[in-house]
Amino acid sequence: MGHQATLAAIRAANVIFSINPADAEALQPVVGEQTRLVDLPAFVDTAAYRRMSEQHDRLRRELAYRHKLETGHLWLLSVAMMRTGDKLASYRLLGEALEQLLDLYWQLIVVGDGNAREEVVRALAPLGEDRVRFVGAQSETGLPPYYGAADLCVWPAVNEAYGMALLEAQAAGLPVVAGGAGGVSSIVESGITGLLSTPGDASAFARALRNLIDTPKRRAAMARAAFEKTRTLHDIASAAQILDRALHQALATWTDGLDGGAPSAGPGRSAAEPGGPRHRGALAPAARGRRLCLGYQPARPRQRDCAAVGPSRCGGRDPPQRNEFWRLGGPAAH
């Protein structure tokens, strides 16, 4: 999709959901007059990660045996793909920072793989083989136990959009030390759920990490705060509420515009809300066979088109996967 086509899609949307607050400033000048920008914080199923943290001791024993880790050391965890560019720059900065902390007892677990693996291994080689464990890429079910067993999540986040792994780590009760680039501050609340350092500054990252390694009580407080923040702001249930509210409002406005006005829905109730006169597919005649156009800025560039629109179902296709929502879109011209 070219730049002009992208702009046309943005201007045609009734609602745009933005996961990264940093995107809102860039979107604001180009959205259509009737477009609503809705902040949709990044989200996970926090219950799944909390269950891992509740099995901390067992998981720690199992992973210590599997990877020859010292249970008496602090376990630092990094989760990221190994590719050239910003990811490799982050790994190199991490290596530089950790070289300044060799007087402390810690081991680094690296989850990830990719075409820059050799460069990543070289970047972390000065830390010593006894300090670093490369465990490769992990499946969706294989990754959470590492969050559950570790003590801190560490990632310099060079030019990071926001960092989904940082959110997953906090959902498992891991405090985070990260670089404060991009939208990372919308995920990690510095001083509360972790510490953010000056982007690109290895020494600042090392100081922040030393601070948390040296203060177990502060780490424990941040772990509790991370649990609470992800549960209240970044859980899949809270995301569903935001989506439900925004979609009902958009549908009510859209159908009103098609027939010149909606029937009364009763006090405090939208025409598209449950119990309203248009709920369960009762669209105005002019709306039938047409599409409500929504925009979604996803965590990964995956989208699906929907064959039809209605308040309660969408074309009968497979449900969206994690961090993927239906884009209810019609032709380029609406």
C-alpha positions as MATLAB code, in Angstrom:
seq = 'MGHQATLAAIRAANVIFSINPADAEALQPVVGEQTRLVDLPAFVDTAAYRRMSEQHDRLRRELAYRHKLETGHLWLLSVAMMRTGDKLASYRLLGEALEQLLDLYWQLIVVGDGNAREEVVRALAPLGEDRVRFVGAQSETGLPPYYGAADLCVWPAVNEAYGMALLEAQAAGLPVVAGGAGGVSSIVESGITGLLSTPGDASAFARALRNLIDTPKRRAAMARAAFEKTRTLHDIASAAQILDRALHQALATWTDGLDGGAPSAGPGRSAAEPGGPRHRGALAPAARGRRLCLGYQPARPRQRDCAAVGPSRCGGRDPPQRNEFWRLGGPAAH';
ca = [
       0.000    0.000    0.000;
       1.518    3.325   -1.087;
       1.596    6.533    0.909;
      -1.385    8.114   -0.842;
      -3.470    4.963   -0.463;
      -2.591    4.876    3.227;
      -3.687    8.489    3.667;
      -6.946    7.762    1.830;
      -7.663    4.821    4.138;
      -6.950    6.936    7.224;
      -9.252    9.734    6.031;
     -12.019    7.263    5.185;
     -12.022    5.613    8.607;
     -14.787    6.356   11.096;
     -12.583    5.213   13.972;
      -8.837    4.651   14.238;
      -7.529    2.591   17.139;
      -3.955    3.478   18.047;
      -1.907    1.247   20.340;
       1.070    3.605   20.486;
       0.205    7.061   21.895;
       3.184    8.463   20.004;
       1.267    7.820   16.759;
      -1.629   10.119   17.652;
       0.360   13.302   17.021;
       1.297   12.098   13.530;
      -2.229   10.927   12.728;
      -4.067   14.020   13.927;
      -3.242   16.262   10.924;
      -4.384   13.686    8.337;
      -7.520   12.098    9.785;
     -10.904   12.911    8.298;
     -13.247   15.414    9.932;
     -15.529   12.631   11.174;
     -12.740   10.291   12.296;
     -12.305    9.495   15.984;
      -8.850    8.589   17.276;
      -9.194    6.069   20.082;
      -6.316    5.143   22.370;
      -6.216    1.353   22.665;
      -3.386    0.448   25.072;
      -1.369   -2.624   24.128;
      -2.803   -5.686   25.853;
      -2.271   -9.328   26.753;
      -4.159  -12.030   28.594;
      -2.647  -11.089   31.946;
      -4.085  -14.117   33.753;
      -1.904  -16.471   31.710;
       1.268  -14.627   32.724;
       0.222  -14.284   36.340;
      -0.140  -18.064   36.526;
       3.491  -18.369   35.481;
       4.650  -16.037   38.242;
       2.778  -18.146   40.791;
       4.978  -21.086   39.768;
       8.206  -19.103   40.101;
      10.135  -21.567   42.273;
       9.244  -24.652   40.223;
       9.976  -22.941   36.918;
      13.271  -21.658   38.257;
      14.371  -25.167   39.232;
      13.392  -26.571   35.848;
      15.119  -23.870   33.821;
      18.208  -23.948   36.039;
      18.565  -27.664   35.292;
      17.845  -27.257   31.561;
      20.225  -24.341   30.958;
      22.781  -24.820   33.749;
      21.789  -21.597   35.496;
      22.683  -20.670   39.078;
      19.542  -20.419   41.221;
      21.385  -18.145   43.652;
      22.081  -15.539   40.970;
      19.732  -12.841   39.748;
      18.270  -13.796   36.373;
      18.035  -11.058   33.785;
      15.798  -11.745   30.787;
      15.890  -10.269   27.277;
      13.276  -11.233   24.694;
      13.842   -9.939   21.168;
      14.423  -11.004   17.602;
      18.001  -11.033   16.361;
      18.089   -8.902   13.250;
      20.259   -6.095   11.941;
      19.352   -2.499   12.651;
      17.741   -1.375   15.894;
      17.520   -4.877   17.440;
      21.229   -5.491   16.959;
      21.976   -1.989   18.236;
      19.975   -2.815   21.382;
      21.880   -6.052   21.940;
      25.192   -4.234   21.541;
      24.143   -1.535   23.985;
      23.000   -4.228   26.424;
      26.413   -5.856   26.217;
      28.147   -2.529   26.876;
      25.943   -1.862   29.880;
      26.336   -5.306   31.421;
      30.140   -5.102   31.110;
      29.882   -2.383   33.745;
      28.120   -4.755   36.146;
      30.480   -7.736   36.238;
      31.051   -7.157   39.947;
      27.453   -8.287   40.631;
      25.967  -11.786   40.642;
      23.650  -12.151   37.688;
      23.081  -14.262   34.614;
      21.446  -13.180   31.367;
      18.867  -15.338   29.565;
      18.448  -14.359   25.923;
      15.256  -15.481   24.180;
      15.279  -14.925   20.443;
      16.837  -15.859   17.140;
      17.362  -14.450   13.683;
      19.819  -13.698   10.909;
      21.952  -11.480   13.174;
      22.514  -14.208   15.771;
      26.287  -14.360   15.198;
      26.599  -10.601   15.681;
      24.517  -10.791   18.867;
      26.693  -13.582   20.246;
      29.797  -11.493   19.533;
      28.252   -8.436   21.179;
      27.612  -10.368   24.405;
      30.802  -12.489   24.334;
      32.780  -10.102   26.616;
      30.356  -10.936   29.418;
      31.646  -14.525   29.555;
      30.039  -17.861   28.709;
      29.121  -18.461   32.343;
      27.001  -15.276   32.361;
      24.906  -15.649   29.200;
      22.477  -18.347   28.086;
      21.053  -18.284   24.562;
      17.833  -20.305   24.592;
      16.630  -19.564   21.055;
      13.206  -18.530   19.875;
      10.343  -19.817   22.010;
       6.771  -20.690   21.105;
       3.759  -18.835   22.481;
       3.463  -21.464   25.216;
       7.191  -21.893   25.708;
       7.975  -18.238   26.425;
       5.855  -17.476   29.548;
       7.828  -19.850   31.837;
      10.928  -17.714   31.263;
       9.020  -14.638   32.407;
       7.792  -16.582   35.423;
      11.279  -17.705   36.459;
      13.298  -14.525   35.848;
      13.904  -11.582   38.198;
      14.233   -8.617   35.838;
      13.467   -7.881   32.206;
      16.203   -5.847   30.506;
      16.108   -4.248   27.051;
      17.700   -1.003   25.781;
      14.841   -0.571   23.276;
      16.708    1.402   20.619;
      13.997    3.106   18.509;
      11.416    0.681   19.924;
       7.779    1.367   19.054;
       6.646    0.292   22.537;
       7.893   -3.233   23.230;
       5.364   -6.041   23.549;
       7.850   -8.216   25.440;
       8.128   -5.484   28.083;
       4.376   -5.657   28.610;
       4.379   -9.454   28.806;
       7.193   -9.322   31.358;
       5.267   -6.914   33.599;
       2.160   -9.078   33.343;
       4.278  -11.833   34.901;
       5.435   -9.483   37.669;
       8.851   -8.627   36.260;
      10.161   -5.119   36.811;
      11.685   -3.719   33.611;
      14.809   -1.745   32.893;
      14.561   -0.281   29.402;
      15.608    2.607   27.230;
      12.974    5.335   27.188;
      12.514    5.509   23.411;
       9.317    5.782   21.360;
       6.215    4.560   23.124;
       8.066    2.516   25.763;
       6.960    4.967   28.453;
       3.352    4.020   27.716;
       4.256    0.441   28.714;
       6.800    0.960   31.502;
       5.998    3.536   34.167;
       9.443    4.658   35.245;
       9.927    4.562   38.994;
       6.753    2.501   39.442;
       6.898   -0.658   37.290;
      10.529   -0.319   36.273;
      13.171    2.190   35.294;
      13.680    3.966   31.971;
      17.098    5.239   31.021;
      18.254    7.800   28.477;
      17.914    6.191   25.022;
      21.216    4.985   23.601;
      23.203    5.611   26.811;
      24.859    2.384   28.007;
      26.152    3.931   31.225;
      22.722    5.290   32.162;
      21.216    1.856   31.477;
      23.870    0.207   33.661;
      23.177    2.638   36.529;
      19.437    1.955   36.377;
      20.013   -1.792   36.345;
      22.495   -1.648   39.226;
      19.943    0.319   41.228;
      17.369   -2.458   40.963;
      19.828   -5.311   41.398;
      20.985   -3.713   44.653;
      17.484   -3.035   46.039;
      15.384   -6.221   46.295;
      12.627   -4.448   48.240;
      12.223   -1.914   45.447;
      12.122   -4.732   42.890;
       9.378   -6.438   44.870;
       7.334   -3.219   45.033;
       7.732   -2.730   41.286;
       6.672   -6.323   40.667;
       3.413   -5.700   42.530;
       2.871   -2.430   40.649;
       3.551   -4.165   37.328;
       0.914   -6.777   38.110;
      -1.643   -4.125   38.978;
      -0.928   -1.814   36.037;
      -1.158   -4.573   33.446;
      -4.290   -6.008   35.050;
      -6.151   -2.704   35.048;
      -4.855   -1.007   31.885;
      -3.428   -3.695   29.604;
      -5.615   -6.751   30.045;
      -7.569   -8.203   27.139;
     -10.801   -7.549   29.057;
     -10.126   -3.808   29.330;
      -9.227   -3.717   25.621;
     -12.544   -5.414   24.825;
     -14.407   -2.725   26.783;
     -12.674    0.065   24.837;
     -13.435   -1.647   21.544;
     -17.043   -2.327   22.475;
     -17.662    1.262   23.542;
     -15.965    2.811   20.506;
     -17.594    0.465   17.995;
     -21.074    1.024   19.401;
     -20.565    4.780   19.242;
     -19.190    4.601   15.700;
     -22.021    2.371   14.519;
     -24.667    4.635   16.038;
     -23.142    7.723   14.398;
     -22.735    5.959   11.077;
     -26.299    4.685   10.848;
     -27.667    8.049   12.004;
     -25.868    9.706    9.118;
     -27.317    7.257    6.607;
     -31.002    7.668    7.455;
     -31.016   11.245    8.729;
     -31.565   10.367   12.360;
     -31.891    7.393   14.666;
     -34.887    6.259   16.690;
     -34.688    7.077   20.345;
     -32.674    4.528   22.283;
     -33.867    5.627   25.696;
     -32.112    7.656   28.379;
     -28.362    7.193   28.464;
     -28.341    4.498   25.795;
     -26.842    4.580   22.324;
     -28.982    3.373   19.429;
     -26.359    0.681   18.825;
     -26.054   -0.506   22.427;
     -27.726   -3.697   23.659;
     -31.408   -2.959   24.026;
     -31.296   -0.067   21.557;
     -33.605   -0.245   18.533;
     -30.802   -1.102   16.121;
     -29.047   -3.741   18.175;
     -28.629   -7.270   16.757;
     -28.452   -6.266   13.112;
     -31.394   -3.861   12.792;
     -29.564   -1.414   10.531;
     -31.388    1.368    8.750;
     -32.408    0.359    5.212;
     -29.829    2.683    3.650;
     -27.048    1.009    5.654;
     -27.733   -2.542    4.532;
     -25.169   -3.859    2.112;
     -22.695   -1.088    2.960;
     -19.709   -1.093    5.241;
     -18.561    0.801    8.278;
     -14.920    1.727    7.735;
     -12.558    1.418   10.679;
      -8.818    1.800   10.962;
      -6.503   -0.112   13.273;
      -2.804    0.447   13.812;
      -1.715   -3.086   14.791;
       1.244   -4.365   16.749;
       2.193   -6.309   13.644;
       1.112   -5.451   10.083;
      -1.617   -8.047    9.786;
      -5.163   -7.206    8.770;
      -8.234   -9.062    7.565;
     -11.110   -7.722    5.599;
     -14.611   -8.408    6.739;
     -17.276   -9.540    4.321;
     -20.150   -7.744    6.043;
     -20.848   -5.578    9.056;
     -23.324   -5.803   11.887;
     -23.331   -4.911   15.574;
     -22.887   -8.502   16.713;
     -21.062  -10.479   14.033;
     -18.612  -10.040   11.212;
     -18.874  -12.173    8.101;
     -18.550  -15.574    9.780;
     -14.780  -15.792    9.351;
     -12.263  -17.069   11.867;
     -11.841  -14.832   14.942;
      -8.802  -12.542   15.071;
      -5.626  -13.674   16.755;
      -3.781  -11.912   19.570;
      -3.225   -8.227   18.786;
      -5.164   -8.522   15.540;
      -8.588   -7.048   14.948;
     -10.999   -6.954   12.108;
     -10.625   -4.026    9.749;
     -14.169   -3.410    8.604;
     -13.381   -1.890    5.254;
     -15.148   -1.294    1.999;
     -13.849   -0.098   -1.354;
     -11.335    2.745   -1.452;
     -14.180    5.227   -1.979;
     -16.831    5.299    0.779;
];
